[in-house]
Amino acid sequence: MKFKSPKFGVGDFAVRTLTVGTQASPSFDMSFVAPIRVKNTNWGPFKYDASTVDFTYGGVQVGQAIIPKSKANFKSTKKIDVNVTLSSANLPSNINSNLGSELSSGVITLTSQGELKGKITVMFMFKKKKTSQMNCTMAIDTTTKAVQSLSCK
């Protein structure tokens, strides 16, 4: 019997608020509702523990979303909407220079990583531990406050 790791990623979203600085003093503050999707292709439910999704810019964490403990039913997609607030306040100065050039181009590139650990139960007796990884890259247009591109692996 084959058990597959469920797919886990961020769907398209609309930016609620976005405040950006200038090229001389680069910064950003952003908030949105991230639609997290857990797609279970197995013939049994996937019960997973609480987890977090880290949003990073240049390898430095700028925000975090908490995913509550839940279950994705068999052959279905679990949809979770989580509030996310991102801020560049803690970025080191060497990354701030990159942010200044990105702000002048009008596009901020962010990444999100997360991991879901849980169990798949098939026919009420076969249990298998599985881990689902997420690694998404998103480009956000600062003028239109919209997501230009979003790709998840």
C-alpha positions as CSV (number, residue, x, y, z in Angstrom):
1,M,0.0,0.0,0.0
2,K,1.5,3.4,-1.0
3,F,1.3,6.4,1.1
4,K,2.2,9.8,-0.4
5,S,3.2,13.0,1.5
6,P,0.4,15.6,1.2
7,K,1.2,18.7,-0.8
8,F,1.4,21.9,1.3
9,G,1.6,25.5,0.0
10,V,0.4,29.1,-0.1
11,G,-2.3,30.1,-2.6
12,D,-2.8,33.4,-4.3
13,F,-3.7,36.2,-1.9
14,A,-4.5,39.9,-1.9
15,V,-2.3,42.3,0.1
16,R,-4.4,44.2,2.7
17,T,-1.9,46.9,3.7
18,L,1.6,47.7,2.4
19,T,3.8,50.5,3.5
20,V,7.2,50.9,1.9
21,G,10.1,53.2,2.6
22,T,12.4,55.0,0.1
23,Q,15.6,53.8,-1.5
24,A,17.6,55.9,1.0
25,S,15.8,54.4,4.0
26,P,14.4,51.0,2.8
27,S,11.7,49.3,4.8
28,F,8.4,47.6,4.4
29,D,5.4,46.7,6.5
30,M,2.7,44.4,5.1
31,S,-0.3,42.4,6.1
32,F,-2.4,39.9,4.3
33,V,-4.5,36.7,4.8
34,A,-2.4,33.8,3.5
35,P,-4.5,30.9,2.1
36,I,-2.6,27.8,3.2
37,R,-3.6,24.6,1.3
38,V,-3.0,21.0,2.4
39,K,-3.8,18.6,-0.5
40,N,-4.2,15.0,0.6
41,T,-4.2,12.5,-2.3
42,N,-4.3,9.4,0.0
43,W,-7.2,7.1,0.7
44,G,-7.1,8.0,4.4
45,P,-7.1,11.2,6.5
46,F,-3.9,13.1,7.2
47,K,-3.9,14.3,10.8
48,Y,-1.2,16.9,11.4
49,D,0.2,18.8,14.4
50,A,0.4,22.5,14.8
51,S,3.1,24.1,12.8
52,T,4.5,27.5,11.6
53,V,5.3,29.0,8.3
54,D,8.2,31.4,8.2
55,F,8.3,34.3,5.8
56,T,11.8,35.5,4.9
57,Y,13.5,38.2,2.9
58,G,17.1,37.6,2.0
59,G,17.3,34.6,4.4
60,V,16.2,36.7,7.4
61,Q,12.8,36.0,9.0
62,V,10.3,39.0,8.6
63,G,7.1,37.3,9.7
64,Q,5.5,34.1,10.8
65,A,2.1,32.3,10.5
66,I,0.8,29.7,12.9
67,I,-1.1,26.7,11.4
68,P,-3.3,25.0,14.0
69,K,-3.5,21.3,14.5
70,S,-6.1,19.8,12.2
71,K,-7.0,17.1,9.7
72,A,-7.1,16.9,5.8
73,N,-9.7,14.3,4.8
74,F,-8.9,11.7,2.2
75,K,-8.8,12.8,-1.4
76,S,-9.4,16.4,-0.5
77,T,-7.8,19.8,0.2
78,K,-7.8,21.4,3.6
79,K,-8.1,25.2,3.3
80,I,-6.7,27.4,6.2
81,D,-6.7,31.1,6.1
82,V,-4.1,32.7,8.5
83,N,-3.4,36.3,9.2
84,V,0.2,37.3,8.4
85,T,2.1,40.5,9.3
86,L,5.5,41.1,7.8
87,S,8.0,43.8,8.9
88,S,11.5,44.6,7.7
89,A,12.4,46.3,11.1
90,N,14.9,43.5,12.1
91,L,16.8,43.3,8.8
92,P,20.6,43.8,9.0
93,S,22.2,46.7,7.1
94,N,23.8,44.5,4.3
95,I,20.3,43.1,3.4
96,N,18.8,46.6,3.6
97,S,20.9,47.8,0.7
98,N,19.4,45.0,-1.5
99,L,15.9,46.0,-0.3
100,G,16.6,49.6,-1.4
101,S,17.3,48.4,-4.9
102,E,14.3,46.1,-5.0
103,L,12.1,49.0,-3.7
104,S,13.3,51.2,-6.6
105,S,12.4,48.5,-9.1
106,G,8.9,48.2,-7.4
107,V,9.0,44.4,-6.6
108,I,9.8,42.7,-3.3
109,T,10.7,39.1,-3.4
110,L,9.8,37.0,-0.4
111,T,10.1,33.3,0.4
112,S,8.0,31.1,2.8
113,Q,9.0,27.8,4.3
114,G,7.1,25.4,6.5
115,E,6.8,21.8,7.5
116,L,3.8,19.7,8.5
117,K,4.2,16.5,10.4
118,G,1.4,14.0,10.8
119,K,-0.1,10.6,10.3
120,I,-2.1,9.1,7.5
121,T,-4.6,6.4,8.5
122,V,-5.9,4.0,5.8
123,M,-8.8,1.5,6.5
124,F,-8.6,2.4,10.3
125,M,-5.6,0.2,10.8
126,F,-2.6,1.1,8.7
127,K,-0.9,4.2,10.0
128,K,2.1,5.9,8.4
129,K,4.0,9.0,9.6
130,K,4.5,11.6,6.8
131,T,6.1,15.0,6.6
132,S,5.0,17.6,4.1
133,Q,7.4,20.4,3.1
134,M,6.6,23.8,1.7
135,N,9.0,26.2,-0.1
136,C,7.3,29.1,-1.9
137,T,8.7,32.2,-3.6
138,M,6.6,35.2,-4.2
139,A,7.1,38.6,-5.9
140,I,5.0,41.4,-4.6
141,D,4.4,44.6,-6.7
142,T,4.7,47.6,-4.4
143,T,2.8,50.0,-6.6
144,T,-0.3,47.9,-7.2
145,K,-0.1,46.0,-3.9
146,A,-0.6,42.7,-5.8
147,V,1.2,39.4,-6.0
148,Q,3.0,39.3,-9.4
149,S,4.2,35.7,-9.2
150,L,3.9,32.8,-6.7
151,S,5.6,29.5,-7.1
152,C,5.7,26.6,-4.6
153,K,7.8,23.5,-4.7
